[in-house]
Amino acid sequence: AEITLDGTGDLFKRFEKLRNELEEMGMFAPEYKSPIPKYAMKVGIVTASTGAAIRDIINIARRRNPYVQLVLCPAQVQGEGAASSIARGIETLDAMGLDVLIVGAFNEETVARAIFACKTPVISAVGHETDVTIADYVADLRAPTPSAAAELAVFDYALFEGQLREAGQKLYRALS
């Protein structure tokens, strides 16, 4: 007798098939990855307008740099139409000339294509550290959680100020 996993087996097979197809197209190739800017001032976020993800991102961004501008493009993250909602959010924010985007990770081809076509560097933010989605493979950088994505996208202003002071003192000492 043959045993096949009900449901999850099919889902995993579809995931692997899509991953392999996109990989063959070169969508995961390192040469297409953009570097994440070190001093991003405008950060776009594609996720649900309510929930833990956006709260975590806002809290960490504000703590690290109160001057950073966050632009949220609210998207449906579950159910019918979620993939196209996320893809539209990516396209909308990409047209705004922001420095970096944080996008909730997703397993749909439409989302992968939107990330791949996106000119703005993209950090994919997984809900759980152990999950890896198609979006993670295509993104310029994968973050294990939305909080980690915020830390990768937003530079620490206090640290930056300290480095600036240090450089100023070195310059002053060199001149005197």
C-alpha positions in Angstrom: 0.0 0.0 0.0 1.1 3.5 -0.7 0.8 6.3 1.8 0.5 10.0 0.7 0.2 12.9 3.1 -3.2 14.4 2.8 -3.2 18.2 2.1 0.2 19.2 3.3 1.9 16.9 0.9 0.1 18.4 -2.1 0.8 21.9 -0.8 4.5 21.2 -0.4 4.7 19.6 -3.9 3.2 22.8 -5.3 5.6 25.0 -3.3 8.6 22.9 -4.6 7.4 23.0 -8.2 6.9 26.8 -8.1 10.3 27.3 -6.4 12.0 25.2 -9.0 10.3 27.0 -11.9 11.2 30.4 -10.6 14.8 29.3 -9.8 15.2 28.1 -13.4 14.0 31.5 -14.6 16.8 33.0 -12.6 14.6 34.9 -10.2 16.7 33.9 -7.1 20.0 34.6 -8.8 22.4 36.7 -6.6 23.3 39.1 -9.4 19.7 40.4 -9.4 19.8 41.2 -5.7 20.1 44.9 -4.7 22.0 46.0 -1.7 19.9 47.3 1.2 20.7 51.0 1.7 22.6 51.7 4.9 20.9 55.0 5.7 17.3 54.6 4.5 15.1 57.5 5.4 11.9 56.4 3.6 10.7 52.9 4.3 7.7 51.4 2.6 5.7 48.6 4.2 3.3 46.2 2.6 1.3 44.3 5.2 -2.0 44.4 7.1 -2.8 47.8 8.6 -3.7 46.0 11.9 -1.9 43.3 13.7 1.4 42.5 15.4 3.6 42.9 12.3 2.9 46.6 11.6 3.0 47.4 15.4 6.4 45.7 15.7 7.8 47.5 12.7 6.6 50.9 13.8 7.9 50.4 17.4 11.3 49.3 16.3 11.6 52.0 13.5 10.7 54.8 15.9 13.1 53.5 18.6 16.0 53.3 16.2 15.4 56.5 14.2 12.6 58.9 15.1 13.3 60.8 11.8 12.6 57.9 9.5 9.5 58.1 7.3 7.3 55.0 7.2 4.8 54.6 4.3 2.3 51.8 4.8 0.4 50.4 1.9 -2.2 48.3 3.6 -2.7 44.9 2.1 -4.9 41.9 2.6 -2.5 39.2 3.9 -4.8 36.2 4.1 -7.5 34.5 2.0 -8.8 35.1 -1.5 -7.1 38.1 -3.2 -4.3 38.4 -0.7 -1.5 37.7 -3.2 -2.8 40.3 -5.7 -3.3 42.8 -2.8 0.3 42.4 -1.8 1.6 42.6 -5.4 -0.4 45.8 -5.9 1.1 47.2 -2.7 4.6 46.5 -3.9 4.0 48.1 -7.2 2.4 51.2 -5.6 5.3 51.7 -3.2 7.9 51.0 -5.8 6.6 53.9 -7.9 7.0 56.3 -4.9 10.8 56.4 -4.9 11.3 55.1 -1.4 14.7 53.7 -0.1 13.6 50.2 0.9 10.5 48.1 1.2 9.5 45.6 3.9 7.1 43.0 2.5 5.3 40.3 4.4 6.6 37.0 3.0 4.3 34.9 0.8 4.2 31.8 -1.4 2.4 33.0 -4.5 3.9 33.5 -7.9 2.3 37.0 -8.3 4.0 38.2 -5.2 7.4 36.7 -6.3 7.1 38.4 -9.7 6.2 41.8 -8.1 9.2 41.6 -5.8 11.4 40.6 -8.7 10.2 43.5 -10.9 10.5 45.9 -8.0 13.3 48.5 -8.5 13.3 49.4 -4.7 15.3 47.0 -2.6 13.0 44.5 -0.8 13.3 42.9 2.6 10.9 40.0 3.1 9.6 39.6 6.6 8.5 36.1 7.6 6.0 35.6 10.3 8.0 32.9 11.9 11.8 32.3 11.9 11.5 28.7 10.7 9.3 29.5 7.7 10.9 30.1 4.3 8.6 31.3 1.5 8.9 31.9 -2.2 9.1 35.7 -1.5 12.2 35.1 0.7 14.0 33.5 -2.2 13.2 36.5 -4.5 13.7 39.3 -2.0 17.0 41.2 -1.8 17.2 40.2 1.9 15.3 37.8 4.1 14.4 38.8 7.7 13.3 36.1 10.1 10.6 38.4 11.7 9.0 41.8 11.0 10.9 43.2 13.9 14.2 42.0 12.4 13.1 43.5 9.1 12.7 46.9 10.8 16.1 46.6 12.3 17.7 45.8 9.0 15.8 48.6 7.2 16.2 51.4 9.7 19.6 52.6 10.9 20.2 53.4 14.6 20.2 57.2 14.8 21.9 57.4 18.2 24.7 55.1 17.0 25.0 57.3 13.9 25.2 60.5 16.0 27.9 58.9 18.1 30.0 57.9 15.0 29.5 61.5 13.7 30.8 63.0 17.0 33.7 60.6 17.0 34.7 61.6 13.4 34.3 65.3 14.3 36.7 64.8 17.3 39.2 62.9 15.2 39.1 65.7 12.6 39.6 68.3 15.2 42.5 66.5 16.8 44.1 66.0 13.3 43.8 69.7 12.6 45.2 70.9 16.0 
